[in-house]
Each structure stands twice: as C-alpha cells, then as structure tokens.
Amino acid sequence: MPLGLIGKKLGHARVYDANGVMTPVTVVLCGPNHVLQVKTKAGKDGYNAVQLGFDPQKEHRLTKAVVGHLKKHSPNGQLVSVREVREFRDFSKDVKTGDQVGPDLFAVGDYVDCIGVTKGRGFEGVVGRWSFRGGDMTHGAKGWHRRSGAIGCRLFPGHVNRGLKMPGHMGQEQRTSQNLQVVQVRTADNLLLIRGNFPGSEGTYVVIRESKKRPKGWKPKAAVIPTKAKAKAKEAAKK
C-alpha cells in the first residue's frame, strides 16, 4: 500500500467539465491525517509502515489503551486525540511522527482503490441474500416458496457442509472498489472528489489508497490490431 489516507464519506454530487459533461462523484473528507507512528524494518517492528490517525475525538471518549499508545508516540508530549487509526505498509512518502498529510497526496487523474464497509441489511433469507430460485408458487406447492430445499448429505458424510449458503445477516462486510479516478482535489477543504461510487454509507470511515492495478504514472496500453484486421483496413484504404 504505497500511499493511502483515512477518510469519511460525506455524500454524492455531480461536477461539470469545460464541455458541460456531467460526472457523478463521491465526496470524501480526507484530512488532515496525523502521522502517529513510523515503523521501520531496521527497528523493533521489523517492517516499514506508517500509522495514521483521523477525525478529532475527546480524550475521555477513548479507551485507556488507545490513549496510552497515542501519548507514547506523540511528539513533544502533545496528545493527538483521534477517533480512527489505521496502518499503511510500505508508505512511499517520507514522513515523520507529528506530520500531517491530506488529499494532496493524490492528483487529478490518479486511480485509487476505495475500501469501505457495505450497508447492513439485517437478517435475510436465501432468496434475498443469495438469489435462490425458491419453490413453485402454484401446482400444489405449499409452504416451500422461498426456502432453500434440502441441506443435508444423508448417510455420508452425515452433516451440513461447511460454507453452505444459508439465511443470515446480510451486508456489513468490507469491500473494495478498484480503479476509481480522482476528479478533483480540493486541498483547502481537505476533500477528494472520486468518480463513481463505492461501498459505505454516508458518515462512515473509508480508506483511499493508491490503486494496485493502476498506480501513479499508469497509462493504458495501445490497442493491438489483429493481422487480418490490418489487411482489411489496407484494402479498404486502397479502394
């Protein structure tokens, strides 16, 4: 995870370019992120990482373990009380404890991966959760319209297989949306405007990281034209 930020999903909007083309965007508050701790491979931790904190919080609302950790690594004895703490390994930007980073880590046109927790849907049956077909609605079918059917294995192995799709809690799972493009970077307001949408409800914390598949400087490859298509194109040009 070369570059990353903790953010808060504020909502959705639309922006227009110079040609009047509308782009739907998600507005994310991404700063300031406080550098709480810097870990190095040569140190006792044994790996390179940067620990970031986001969103101010009153000290008495934090657990003693968190307060102790923040005090231990706070520069000049000044406690940085934050609500959300995340660690980013192999952070490509040189920072030190006490620094602040924000949305200017990214530029317009960069691709990012957005990690969030999906909305909770409560307890759901197999038809809503897994899109099961269910039973027949007519022809004498009674009491088996939205059920899963048989789940056992009879004599061998005589139990329900692990991982079988069943009714249960739906949603509230971490998901990642990849290769979303940064449309605007508003440094003064600590805002990132990201094209499209990604998991998470408004007001929840998200992680914005540099895209793994399309890192900074990535450019799409030129389209490869098959040989037969090239020959047809030449013949059409001659005619």
C-alpha positions as CSV (number, residue, x, y, z in Angstrom):
1,M,0.0,0.0,0.0
2,P,2.3,2.7,-1.2
3,L,0.0,5.7,-0.5
4,G,-3.2,5.9,1.5
5,L,-5.5,8.1,3.6
6,I,-8.3,7.6,6.1
7,G,-11.4,9.5,5.0
8,K,-15.1,10.0,5.8
9,K,-17.7,9.5,3.1
10,L,-19.7,12.7,3.0
11,G,-22.1,12.1,0.1
12,H,-22.6,12.3,-3.6
13,A,-22.6,15.1,-6.1
14,R,-22.0,15.9,-9.7
15,V,-19.4,18.1,-11.4
16,Y,-19.2,19.5,-14.9
17,D,-16.2,20.0,-17.1
18,A,-15.5,22.8,-19.6
19,N,-17.5,21.0,-22.3
20,G,-20.5,20.6,-20.0
21,V,-20.1,16.9,-19.5
22,M,-21.5,15.7,-16.2
23,T,-19.6,13.3,-13.9
24,P,-21.1,11.7,-10.8
25,V,-18.7,11.8,-7.9
26,T,-18.4,10.7,-4.3
27,V,-17.2,13.4,-1.9
28,V,-14.7,12.2,0.7
29,L,-13.2,14.2,3.6
30,C,-9.6,13.0,3.7
31,G,-7.8,15.3,6.1
32,P,-5.9,16.2,8.0
33,N,-4.4,12.7,8.6
34,H,-2.0,12.8,11.5
35,V,1.2,10.7,11.4
36,L,1.1,8.9,14.8
37,Q,3.9,6.4,14.3
38,V,6.5,5.4,11.8
39,K,7.7,1.8,11.8
40,T,10.9,0.7,10.0
41,K,12.3,-2.6,9.0
42,A,15.5,-1.9,10.9
43,G,13.6,-1.1,14.1
44,K,12.0,-3.5,16.5
45,D,8.8,-3.8,14.4
46,G,10.7,-5.4,11.5
47,Y,8.6,-3.9,8.7
48,N,8.0,-0.5,7.1
49,A,4.7,1.2,7.9
50,V,3.1,4.4,8.8
51,Q,0.2,4.7,11.3
52,L,-2.3,7.5,10.5
53,G,-5.0,9.0,12.7
54,F,-8.1,10.8,11.6
55,D,-11.1,12.7,13.0
56,P,-10.6,14.6,16.3
57,Q,-12.1,13.0,19.4
58,K,-12.3,13.9,23.1
59,E,-9.7,12.1,25.1
60,H,-12.2,10.8,27.7
61,R,-14.1,9.0,25.0
62,L,-11.1,6.9,24.0
63,T,-10.0,3.7,25.8
64,K,-7.0,3.8,28.1
65,A,-5.1,1.5,25.7
66,V,-5.6,3.9,22.8
67,V,-4.7,7.0,25.0
68,G,-1.6,5.3,26.2
69,H,-0.5,4.4,22.7
70,L,-1.1,8.0,21.4
71,K,0.8,9.5,24.3
72,K,3.7,7.2,23.8
73,H,4.2,8.2,20.2
74,S,3.0,11.9,20.4
75,P,5.7,14.4,19.6
76,N,6.7,16.9,22.3
77,G,4.2,15.3,24.7
78,Q,1.3,16.8,22.8
79,L,-1.5,14.3,22.6
80,V,-3.2,14.0,19.2
81,S,-6.6,12.6,20.1
82,V,-8.2,10.9,17.1
83,R,-11.2,8.6,16.6
84,E,-9.9,6.4,13.8
85,V,-6.4,4.8,13.5
86,R,-5.1,2.8,10.5
87,E,-1.8,1.5,9.5
88,F,-0.4,1.7,5.9
89,R,2.5,-0.6,5.0
90,D,5.3,0.5,2.6
91,F,4.2,4.1,2.6
92,S,6.1,5.7,-0.3
93,K,6.1,9.3,1.1
94,D,8.8,10.2,3.6
95,V,7.1,11.4,6.8
96,K,7.8,11.6,10.5
97,T,5.8,11.5,13.6
98,G,3.8,14.7,14.1
99,D,3.4,15.4,10.3
100,Q,0.1,15.9,8.6
101,V,-0.9,14.5,5.2
102,G,-4.0,15.3,3.2
103,P,-5.7,14.9,-0.2
104,D,-2.7,16.5,-1.9
105,L,-1.1,13.0,-1.9
106,F,-3.2,12.4,-5.0
107,A,-3.6,14.4,-8.2
108,V,-6.4,14.8,-10.6
109,G,-6.5,11.7,-12.9
110,D,-4.9,9.3,-10.4
111,Y,-6.5,6.0,-9.9
112,V,-7.4,4.9,-6.4
113,D,-8.9,1.9,-4.6
114,C,-11.6,2.7,-2.1
115,I,-12.2,0.4,0.9
116,G,-15.4,0.6,2.9
117,V,-18.0,-1.5,4.8
118,T,-21.2,-2.2,3.0
119,K,-24.6,-1.1,4.4
120,G,-26.2,-3.6,6.8
121,R,-29.3,-5.3,5.5
122,G,-30.3,-7.3,8.6
123,F,-31.4,-10.9,8.7
124,E,-32.2,-12.1,5.2
125,G,-33.5,-15.3,3.7
126,V,-31.8,-17.3,0.9
127,V,-33.8,-15.7,-1.9
128,G,-32.8,-12.2,-0.9
129,R,-29.3,-13.0,0.3
130,W,-28.1,-15.5,-2.4
131,S,-30.8,-15.1,-5.1
132,F,-32.1,-18.6,-4.7
133,R,-35.0,-19.6,-7.0
134,G,-37.2,-20.9,-4.3
135,G,-40.0,-23.3,-4.7
136,D,-43.0,-23.2,-7.1
137,M,-45.8,-20.8,-6.3
138,T,-48.5,-23.0,-7.8
139,H,-49.3,-26.6,-8.7
140,G,-49.9,-27.7,-5.2
141,A,-46.6,-26.4,-3.7
142,K,-47.4,-25.5,-0.1
143,G,-45.1,-23.9,2.5
144,W,-41.9,-24.1,0.4
145,H,-42.0,-21.0,-1.7
146,R,-38.9,-19.0,-0.5
147,R,-36.8,-21.8,1.1
148,S,-33.6,-23.4,0.2
149,G,-34.6,-27.0,0.0
150,A,-32.5,-29.9,1.3
151,I,-29.2,-29.1,3.0
152,G,-28.1,-32.5,4.4
153,C,-25.9,-35.2,3.0
154,R,-27.9,-38.3,4.1
155,L,-25.7,-41.1,5.4
156,F,-22.3,-39.9,4.2
157,P,-20.8,-37.6,5.5
158,G,-23.9,-37.1,7.5
159,H,-23.6,-33.4,8.2
160,V,-24.1,-30.0,6.6
161,N,-21.1,-29.0,4.5
162,R,-19.1,-26.0,5.6
163,G,-19.8,-22.8,3.8
164,L,-23.3,-23.8,2.6
165,K,-25.3,-20.8,1.6
166,M,-27.9,-20.2,4.3
167,P,-30.1,-17.5,5.7
168,G,-28.3,-15.0,7.9
169,H,-27.0,-11.5,8.4
170,M,-26.6,-9.6,5.1
171,G,-24.2,-6.7,4.5
172,Q,-21.7,-5.0,6.8
173,E,-18.8,-6.6,5.1
174,Q,-15.6,-4.9,3.9
175,R,-15.4,-4.5,0.2
176,T,-13.0,-2.8,-2.2
177,S,-13.8,-0.8,-5.3
178,Q,-10.8,-0.7,-7.6
179,N,-9.5,1.7,-10.2
180,L,-11.7,4.7,-9.5
181,Q,-10.4,8.0,-10.8
182,V,-9.8,11.2,-8.9
183,V,-11.8,14.0,-10.5
184,Q,-11.0,16.9,-8.2
185,V,-8.6,17.6,-5.3
186,R,-9.7,20.4,-3.0
187,T,-6.8,20.8,-0.7
188,A,-8.2,23.8,1.2
189,D,-11.3,21.9,2.2
190,N,-9.4,18.5,2.6
191,L,-11.8,17.0,0.0
192,L,-11.4,14.3,-2.7
193,L,-14.0,14.0,-5.4
194,I,-13.8,10.5,-6.8
195,R,-15.6,9.3,-9.9
196,G,-18.5,6.9,-9.3
197,N,-19.5,5.2,-6.0
198,F,-18.0,2.7,-3.6
199,P,-19.2,0.8,-0.5
200,G,-20.1,2.5,2.7
201,S,-22.9,4.7,3.9
202,E,-22.6,8.5,4.4
203,G,-20.6,9.4,7.5
204,T,-18.7,6.1,7.7
205,Y,-14.9,5.8,7.5
206,V,-13.2,4.6,4.4
207,V,-9.7,4.0,3.2
208,I,-8.5,5.7,0.0
209,R,-5.3,4.0,-1.3
210,E,-3.2,4.2,-4.4
211,S,-4.6,1.8,-7.0
212,K,-2.7,-1.6,-7.0
213,K,-3.5,-2.3,-10.7
214,R,-3.2,1.3,-11.9
215,P,-0.5,3.1,-9.8
216,K,0.7,6.6,-10.4
217,G,2.0,7.1,-14.0
218,W,-0.1,4.3,-15.3
219,K,-1.2,4.6,-18.9
220,P,-3.5,2.3,-20.9
221,K,-1.8,0.1,-23.5
222,A,-2.3,0.8,-27.1
223,A,-4.9,-1.4,-28.8
224,V,-3.4,-4.3,-30.6
225,I,-5.0,-4.7,-34.1
226,P,-5.1,-8.3,-35.4
227,T,-3.2,-9.0,-38.6
228,K,-6.4,-9.8,-40.6
229,A,-8.0,-6.6,-39.5
230,K,-4.9,-4.7,-40.6
231,A,-5.1,-6.3,-44.1
232,K,-8.7,-5.5,-44.4
233,A,-8.0,-1.9,-43.4
234,K,-5.3,-1.6,-46.0
235,E,-7.6,-3.0,-48.7
236,A,-10.4,-0.5,-47.7
237,A,-7.9,2.4,-47.8
238,K,-6.8,1.4,-51.4
239,K,-10.4,1.2,-52.6
